Structure formats: C-alpha cells, structure tokens
C-alpha cells in the first residue's frame, strides 16, 4: 500500500486508502515518507482543482503562467554557481540512498561545445480541471489524459512555434471508468488503460477529430471462450477468483510493438494482447505472467520484442520469448534501486535502459555480453524528489519529477552524461512527458503535471563551433 502512494502520487491512488483513514493521517504519512526513500509531500500529493479563464485553449508565453524561461550558453555562466550549489545538495540526497552507484553527470555544456536554449510556447489547460496523468504523441496529434477524459490536440505546427488546437475529447461521460493511466497505439487504434482494470480500444478518424469506442478488453467473446473451464480461473484475493485474462486492479501502463499490446497493473501481472485486425475480431489476451511481488508501475518494449517491467518491489525484470516459444519467460532481474521503480525508458537501439524511482536517482543500465543481459553503469542525479516519468528522444533523455521540474540529459563520450537544462514552472509534480523532434537540434517538449496544465516548450541544442551538431 505504501508503494502505491509513492509510485503514483495522484488522487486515484489516495482513494485506495481505507475510508477510516483520516486526511491528517495521510498528511502525516507523506511527511514521514519525504524523509525516507519516497519523497512525496502532502502538498505534492494534493490534487489541484481550479478553474482557468482559458479552459481548453492555449495561452501564449506572454501570460503570467506561460512566462518565458529561456536559458542559453551566455546565461548559463551567470547562473552556474547557483545551479551548481543546488545540484550538489540534490545529488547528496540521492547519494544517501544509492551511495554505491557512481554519478555519471560529469560533463558540462562547455565541455561538449553546446549551446542550449529553451522557452515556454504555450500552457494548455484541458477543460477537465484534473491532473494530467498521461501524454502521448501520435503523428501530428497529442493525446492528453486528464482524469477519466482523453483530450486530443492538433500539434502539427508546434515545432514551428505555431498554435496548438484542441480538436476532440472522448470518454467524457464515463467517470466510472476511473482515471486514465496510459495511452498506446497499435494497428491504427488507440488503447487506453483505466483505473477500473479495463483497457478500452478506440477507433479514430484520420484527422483525429472523432473517436468511437470499438471494444473493451477483455472482450465479451474472449470471456465466453474461457469461462466454462475451471483451469482458466486464478485466485486474485482471498475467497475470490476470476479469469486469468482479466486484470484485478488498476492498469498502470501500456506499451505496444509489432502488433502486440503489453499491459501492467497494480495486480502484479504483465499481460500480452493481440492488437487486432481491421475487423477487430481478434482482440484477445494471449498470455498473463505473474511478473512481480508488488504493483507494477512501468513497462517498455524494445524493437526486438524484449519487455522490461518496473515495480514497487524495487526490481526491474526483463522478459523475452525464446526461439520457438509462444510465452514470455524471465530473462533477468535487475536490482539496484532502493525504492519503488516508477518509470522506464529505452534508447533508440534498445542498448541502454533508464529507470527512475522514488530514491531520486535515474539509473543507467547497458548491455554487457559477460553479464546477464544488463548491468548498471551509474546514476544521473539532481532531482530532489521521486522520478515519475522518463522519455528518450534522439540522443536526449528527459526526466520529470515530484520536485516539479523537468531535466534534459545528453550522453557524451565514454558513457558520461551532461544535464543540459532544468525546466521549471509547474506548481505540482510532473507526471508525464512527451517530445517531438523538429530536426537540427530542435525538440518540442510537452510536460503534464498534477497541477492540471500542459506546458509546451521549444528546446534548441546547437553546437557552439561550426562543426557538426552534437559532436561529443
């Protein structure tokens, strides 16, 4: 139960507490938790419910909440002393929980001959007025999960600094489904994971302006195919059984690859689903694996089909299908974190795995032929509180934290890293991230927070000299 709260930091997880638990007890627990491996505070866990005068619209960076926060190589020198002092304090907090793991952020923008600038383009306020729990880019569209609703934005002009338009919203009236935890795409469909332990499949118009419910997983046909045989039932709680194709608790994350959708849940399982043909008749659960000893919070899949799951049991597990096998088997268990693993990200070629946890550290795992699949090479430190989300785009790693900041990291020579920038401005923990590359070092970053806002930033990383961009 403690890990549920530390891993999610949203109103849905707080709802898991007994009705006899008072608000004062929750605040007391969170205050205690902040001094240990889990770094949430009562203020960070509070769900903001406020109204904006620009509901469902975008605000330019000229407004107070969208104030420009640019940072360049010239300004870096003037503020370097303050950032160095703050970073050292925050790194020490991480070292307290993982003292045996060396820090990898030994490079600076000067040593890489890079100039970094960033500023806020817009602040989007979905009309749901609830925390942003997931952001997912798909083509020119941005999907934003806000409470139980999913809002769709046309972000085709975002890289050029153009306006972002709200074009659709769906699952509006289905509040009983609970909050949306994750959004994935497979076979031309949109898959959404919900608090009520269901996955919903949506058919989308080509322009993204209309979404209709196509199926709910597991489907009725899948249930009917299995409900007669006793062997298809598993015990999920004392005196309670259900079909193995059903999740028994909130679905925390989704990932897709090669026509398959992977789901993980607080019920400790990993399930594999067939993405479905054009008719949608073969949407079904293919397998279910008891993956961890506690809630599973994150899942990513490499292009070769290797699946990584991160859990509140502090472990990362690696799953793969052996040659000729239909089911995934356990390849390795990666143990180094001292608290719940909240987020995972893979490099483009799948050779580097990044994991973020409540211990304030981002661990870097790399393939090594002599080891069992992956070994930890070091940690990226600087965040003052729990790491809640990670994404990798091109040669950049972006991390969002309960400390309300987003950090941008870049790999240099010999596996060393540089923190290029710290993006500030959110009033609550940053729960989700998305990014779109515009080429020539330009990246548009979307950050969603429990304050109910999506900040859209333009980040430009360029070479100081006339050499090729990004040379390390």
C-alpha positions in Angstrom: 0.0 0.0 0.0 2.9 2.4 0.8 4.3 1.8 -2.6 1.0 2.5 -4.4 1.1 6.0 -2.9 4.7 6.6 -3.5 4.6 5.4 -7.1 1.6 7.3 -8.4 1.1 10.5 -6.3 -2.4 11.1 -7.7 -5.9 11.2 -6.4 -6.8 7.7 -7.6 -4.1 6.1 -5.5 -5.0 8.0 -2.4 -8.5 6.6 -3.0 -7.1 3.1 -2.2 -6.8 4.0 1.5 -9.4 2.8 3.8 -12.3 5.1 4.4 -11.4 5.1 8.1 -8.0 6.7 7.3 -8.2 10.4 8.0 -6.7 13.2 6.0 -4.5 14.0 8.9 -3.0 10.5 8.9 -2.4 10.8 5.1 -0.5 14.0 5.6 1.4 12.6 8.5 2.5 9.6 6.4 3.5 11.7 3.5 5.6 13.9 5.7 7.3 10.9 7.1 7.8 9.4 3.6 9.5 12.6 2.4 12.4 11.9 4.8 13.0 8.4 3.5 13.3 6.8 0.1 9.9 8.1 -1.0 10.0 11.8 -1.3 6.4 12.9 -1.7 5.0 15.7 0.4 1.4 16.4 1.3 1.4 19.5 -0.9 2.7 17.5 -3.9 0.1 14.8 -3.4 -2.8 17.2 -3.3 -5.0 17.1 -6.4 -5.4 20.6 -7.7 -9.0 21.6 -8.7 -9.1 25.1 -10.1 -10.6 26.9 -12.9 -8.9 28.7 -15.7 -10.3 31.5 -17.8 -8.9 29.8 -20.9 -10.3 26.3 -20.4 -9.5 24.0 -23.3 -7.4 26.7 -25.0 -3.7 27.5 -25.2 -2.1 30.5 -23.5 0.9 32.2 -25.1 4.1 32.6 -23.1 3.2 36.3 -22.6 0.7 35.4 -19.9 1.8 35.1 -16.3 1.6 31.3 -16.2 3.3 31.0 -19.5 6.2 33.3 -18.8 9.3 32.7 -20.9 12.0 30.7 -19.1 14.8 30.9 -21.7 18.3 29.7 -21.0 21.3 30.0 -23.3 25.0 29.5 -23.1 25.5 33.1 -22.1 23.1 33.0 -19.2 24.4 29.6 -18.1 27.7 31.2 -17.0 25.9 33.8 -14.8 23.8 31.3 -13.0 26.2 28.4 -12.9 27.2 29.0 -9.3 23.6 28.9 -8.1 22.8 25.8 -10.2 26.0 24.0 -9.0 25.2 24.6 -5.4 21.6 23.5 -5.8 22.6 20.4 -7.8 25.2 19.3 -5.3 22.6 19.4 -2.5 20.1 17.5 -4.5 22.7 15.0 -5.6 23.7 14.4 -2.0 20.0 13.4 -1.3 20.3 10.8 -4.0 23.7 9.6 -2.7 22.1 8.9 0.7 20.0 6.1 -0.8 22.4 4.8 -3.5 25.9 5.5 -2.2 27.5 2.6 -4.1 26.4 3.8 -7.6 28.8 6.3 -9.2 27.3 9.5 -10.7 27.6 9.8 -14.5 26.8 13.5 -15.0 30.4 14.7 -15.2 30.1 16.7 -18.4 29.1 20.3 -18.9 27.7 22.1 -22.0 31.0 23.9 -22.3 33.0 20.6 -22.5 30.5 19.4 -25.1 30.7 22.7 -27.0 26.9 23.1 -26.9 24.5 25.9 -26.5 21.1 25.2 -25.0 18.1 27.5 -25.1 14.5 26.9 -24.1 11.3 28.8 -23.6 7.6 28.2 -23.0 5.5 28.4 -26.1 2.1 27.7 -24.5 0.4 26.5 -21.4 -2.6 24.2 -22.3 -5.4 23.8 -19.8 -7.8 20.9 -20.7 -11.4 21.6 -19.6 -11.4 18.7 -17.2 -9.6 20.6 -14.5 -8.0 17.5 -13.2 -4.3 16.3 -13.0 -2.6 15.4 -16.3 -1.8 11.6 -15.9 -0.5 10.8 -19.4 0.7 12.5 -22.6 1.2 10.5 -25.8 2.1 12.0 -29.2 0.9 10.2 -32.3 1.8 11.6 -35.7 0.7 15.3 -35.6 -1.6 14.7 -32.7 -1.1 14.9 -28.9 -3.3 12.8 -26.6 -3.6 14.1 -23.0 -5.3 12.0 -20.3 -6.9 14.2 -17.7 -8.8 12.3 -15.1 -11.1 9.9 -16.9 -11.1 12.0 -20.0 -8.8 11.9 -23.1 -8.3 15.2 -24.9 -6.8 15.4 -28.4 -4.7 18.4 -29.7 -3.5 19.2 -33.2 0.2 19.8 -32.6 1.2 19.8 -36.3 2.6 23.4 -36.0 4.1 23.0 -32.5 7.7 22.6 -33.7 7.5 25.8 -35.7 6.0 27.7 -32.7 2.5 27.7 -34.2 -0.7 27.4 -32.2 -1.9 24.1 -30.8 -5.6 23.4 -31.2 -8.0 21.3 -29.1 -9.8 19.1 -31.6 -11.6 16.3 -29.7 -12.3 14.8 -26.3 -13.7 11.3 -25.6 -14.7 9.1 -22.6 -16.2 12.3 -21.3 -19.2 10.8 -19.6 -17.7 7.6 -18.4 -16.4 8.8 -15.0 -17.0 5.3 -13.6 -14.0 4.0 -15.6 -11.6 5.8 -13.3 -8.6 7.9 -14.3 -6.7 7.1 -17.5 -3.2 5.8 -16.6 -1.7 5.3 -20.0 -2.3 5.7 -23.8 -0.8 3.5 -26.5 -1.3 3.0 -30.3 -1.5 -0.2 -32.3 -3.0 -1.2 -35.6 -4.5 2.2 -36.2 -6.4 2.1 -32.9 -6.0 4.0 -29.6 -5.7 1.9 -26.4 -6.3 3.5 -23.0 -5.6 1.9 -19.6 -8.0 2.7 -16.8 -8.3 2.7 -13.0 -11.2 0.2 -13.3 -8.8 -2.5 -14.5 -10.1 -2.4 -18.1 -8.4 -1.5 -21.4 -10.5 0.4 -23.9 -10.0 0.4 -27.6 -11.0 3.4 -29.7 -11.4 3.8 -33.5 -10.1 7.2 -34.6 -10.9 9.3 -37.7 -7.8 10.0 -39.8 -7.7 13.6 -38.7 -8.2 12.7 -35.1 -11.4 14.8 -34.7 -13.6 11.9 -33.8 -13.1 8.8 -31.6 -15.5 6.0 -31.0 -15.4 3.0 -28.6 -14.6 -0.2 -30.5 -14.1 -2.7 -27.7 -13.3 -3.1 -24.0 -10.6 -5.6 -23.1 -11.1 -8.4 -22.3 -13.9 -8.6 -24.8 -17.1 -10.5 -24.3 -16.1 -13.1 -26.9 -12.8 -13.7 -25.1 -14.7 -14.2 -21.8 -17.2 -16.6 -23.3 -14.4 -18.6 -24.8 -12.8 -19.3 -21.4 -15.4 -19.0 -18.7 -16.6 -22.7 -18.8 -13.2 -24.2 -17.9 -12.1 -24.1 -14.2 -8.4 -24.0 -15.2 -8.9 -20.5 -16.7 -9.6 -19.1 -13.2 -7.0 -17.8 -10.8 -7.1 -16.6 -7.2 -6.7 -12.8 -7.0 -7.7 -12.3 -3.4 -8.8 -14.5 -0.6 -12.0 -16.2 -1.5 -12.1 -14.5 -4.9 -11.3 -15.9 -8.3 -11.5 -14.5 -11.8 -10.4 -15.3 -15.3 -6.7 -15.0 -15.9 -7.4 -12.7 -18.9 -8.8 -10.0 -16.5 -6.7 -7.5 -14.6 -7.7 -7.4 -10.9 -6.6 -3.9 -10.2 -5.8 -0.6 -11.9 -3.8 -0.9 -15.1 -0.8 1.4 -14.7 1.0 1.4 -18.1 0.7 0.2 -21.7 3.3 -0.4 -24.4 3.0 -1.7 -28.0 5.3 -3.4 -30.5 4.8 -5.4 -33.7 1.0 -5.8 -33.4 1.0 -6.6 -29.7 0.0 -4.5 -26.7 1.5 -5.1 -23.3 -0.2 -4.1 -20.1 1.0 -4.0 -16.5 -1.1 -3.5 -13.4 -1.1 -3.0 -9.7 -2.3 -6.6 -9.5 1.4 -7.5 -10.1 0.9 -9.0 -13.6 2.1 -8.5 -17.2 -0.4 -9.3 -19.9 0.0 -9.6 -23.7 -2.8 -8.7 -26.0 -3.2 -9.1 -29.8 -3.7 -5.7 -31.3 -6.5 -6.9 -33.6 -7.0 -6.9 -37.4 -9.1 -4.4 -39.3 -12.3 -6.1 -38.2 -11.2 -6.0 -34.6 -12.5 -9.6 -34.1 -9.2 -11.0 -32.8 -8.6 -8.5 -29.9 -7.8 -11.0 -27.2 -5.4 -11.8 -24.3 -2.6 -14.1 -25.3 -0.8 -14.6 -22.0 -0.6 -13.4 -18.4 2.6 -13.5 -16.3 2.9 -13.0 -12.6 5.7 -10.5 -13.0 6.5 -9.0 -9.6 5.8 -9.2 -5.9 4.2 -5.8 -5.7 2.4 -3.3 -8.0 3.9 -3.0 -11.5 4.3 0.7 -12.4 6.0 0.8 -15.8 6.6 -1.2 -19.0 8.7 -0.6 -22.1 9.3 -2.9 -25.0 12.3 -2.9 -27.4 12.1 -3.3 -31.1 13.3 -6.9 -30.8 10.4 -7.7 -28.5 12.3 -7.7 -25.2 9.9 -6.4 -22.4 11.1 -4.5 -19.3 8.8 -4.1 -16.3 9.4 -1.8 -13.2 7.7 -2.4 -9.9 7.1 -1.1 -6.4 9.1 -4.1 -5.3 12.2 -2.1 -6.4 13.0 -4.6 -9.2 13.2 -4.3 -12.9 12.5 -7.6 -14.8 13.4 -8.5 -18.3 11.1 -10.7 -20.4 11.6 -12.3 -23.8 10.3 -15.1 -26.0 12.8 -17.8 -26.6 13.1 -19.3 -30.1 10.0 -21.4 -30.8 8.2 -20.4 -27.6 4.8 -18.6 -27.5 5.1 -17.3 -24.0 7.5 -14.8 -22.5 10.0 -16.1 -19.9 12.1 -14.3 -17.3 15.5 -13.4 -18.7 16.9 -11.3 -15.9 16.1 -9.4 -12.7 17.8 -6.0 -12.3 18.2 -5.0 -8.6 19.8 -1.7 -7.6 17.1 0.7 -6.7 16.2 1.2 -3.0 12.6 2.2 -3.6 9.6 1.8 -6.0 10.5 2.0 -9.7 8.1 4.4 -11.3 9.4 4.9 -14.8 11.4 3.2 -17.6 12.8 4.4 -20.9 14.9 2.8 -23.7 17.4 4.3 -26.0 16.5 4.1 -29.7 18.5 0.9 -30.4 17.5 -0.7 -27.1 21.1 -1.0 -25.8 20.6 1.4 -22.9 17.8 1.2 -20.3 17.0 4.2 -18.0 15.0 3.6 -14.7 13.6 6.3 -12.3 12.5 5.6 -8.8 11.5 7.2 -5.5 15.1 7.2 -4.5 15.6 10.4 -6.6 18.1 8.6 -9.0 17.9 7.7 -12.6 19.9 4.5 -13.1 21.6 3.8 -16.4 21.8 0.1 -17.5 23.8 -1.1 -20.5 24.1 -4.3 -22.4 27.2 -6.4 -21.4 27.9 -9.7 -23.0 29.5 -11.1 -19.9 26.6 -10.2 -17.7 23.0 -11.4 -17.6 21.5 -9.1 -20.1 22.0 -5.7 -18.4 24.3 -4.1 -15.8 24.1 -0.8 -14.1 26.8 1.7 -15.1 25.9 4.6 -12.9 23.3 7.1 -11.9 22.0 10.5 -13.0 21.4 12.7 -10.0 20.0 16.2 -9.5 16.2 15.7 -8.9 15.3 16.5 -5.3 12.3 14.1 -5.2 10.9 11.0 -6.8 11.3 10.4 -10.5 7.8 10.0 -12.0 8.4 9.8 -15.8 11.1 9.3 -18.4 11.3 9.5 -22.2 14.2 9.1 -24.6 14.1 11.1 -27.9 17.0 11.0 -30.3 20.1 11.5 -28.1 18.3 13.2 -25.3 16.8 11.8 -22.1 14.0 13.8 -20.4 13.0 13.2 -16.7 10.0 14.5 -14.8 9.9 14.5 -11.0 7.8 15.2 -8.0 10.1 18.2 -7.4 8.1 19.9 -10.2 11.0 20.1 -12.7 12.0 18.5 -15.9 15.6 17.8 -16.6 17.2 17.3 -20.0 20.2 14.9 -20.2 22.6 14.1 -23.0 25.2 11.3 -23.3 28.8 12.2 -24.1 32.0 10.3 -24.5 32.7 7.1 -22.5 29.2 6.8 -21.2 29.3 10.1 -19.3 26.3 12.5 -19.2 25.5 16.2 -19.1 22.4 17.8 -17.6 21.7 20.3 -20.4 18.8 22.2 -18.7 16.4 22.2 -15.8 12.9 23.2 -16.9 10.8 24.9 -14.2 7.3 26.4 -14.0 4.9 23.6 -12.8 3.2 24.0 -9.5 2.8 20.3 -8.8 4.7 17.1 -9.6 5.4 16.4 -13.3 3.6 13.1 -14.0 4.0 12.7 -17.8 6.3 13.8 -20.7 6.2 13.7 -24.4 8.5 15.2 -27.1 8.7 15.7 -30.8 11.9 16.2 -32.7 12.0 19.0 -35.2 15.4 18.3 -36.6 18.6 20.3 -36.4 18.7 20.1 -32.6 15.1 21.4 -32.1 12.8 19.5 -29.8 9.3 20.4 -28.7 8.7 19.2 -25.1 5.3 18.6 -23.6 5.1 18.2 -19.8 2.0 17.3 -17.9 1.6 18.0 -14.2 -0.7 17.2 -11.3 -1.5 21.0 -11.4 -3.7 20.2 -14.4 -1.6 22.0 -17.0 0.5 21.0 -20.0 3.5 23.2 -20.7 4.8 23.3 -24.2 8.4 24.3 -24.6 10.8 24.8 -27.5 14.2 23.4 -26.7 17.2 24.1 -29.1 20.5 22.3 -28.6 23.2 23.6 -31.0 26.9 23.4 -31.5 28.9 26.4 -30.4 31.5 25.9 -33.2 30.9 25.4 -36.9 31.3 21.6 -36.6 28.6 19.0 -36.9 25.8 19.4 -34.3 26.0 17.0 -31.4 29.7 16.0 -31.7 31.0 14.8 -28.4 
